[in-house]
Amino acid sequence: MRYSASIDTSRLGALALTVVLSSACAAESAGQQAIHIGPHAFLVEVAATPQQRERGLMGRTRLPENGGMLFVFDDAGRHCFWMRNTPLPLSIAFIDDAGRIANIADMQPHTDTLHCPATAIRYALEVSQGGFAQRRIVAGVQVDGLPQ
């Protein structure tokens, strides 16, 4: 009987380890990354493939307070965004290859209005509308922790 109990304990330990590792893998596969803008930390989903960038935040009805989506492009360019099928009002920061915010725009839900950067960018960060203004984040500020 004691042998059986130790096997069960061992199995429970293995199960717990599997759950922990699965959770870590799920967060990694979700592409979450911590980035910092001045004293402000954001935990963002990373959209780095064409399919992820095309899907963006479509269909989402909420974002965590310090959450958002970071779009990563292979090459710097004038990458424009719209809000088709996106029910959330968002603010977007266009970020150049050096990690500096080029400009910020507010975007209204369910619109095809194009929002374009003022210059070539490699990244774009979408957060809940007003999220940058509330934190006094403006053009010219450095973003740290961006993927290379």
PyMOL commands that set and color helices and strands:
alter all, ss='L'
color gray80, all
select helices_A, chain A and resi 2-29+50-55+131-134
alter helices_A, ss='H'
color red, helices_A
select strands_A, chain A and resi 32-37+40-47+67-77+90-95+101-107+121-128+143-144
alter strands_A, ss='S'
color yellow, strands_A
deselect
rebuild
show_as cartoon
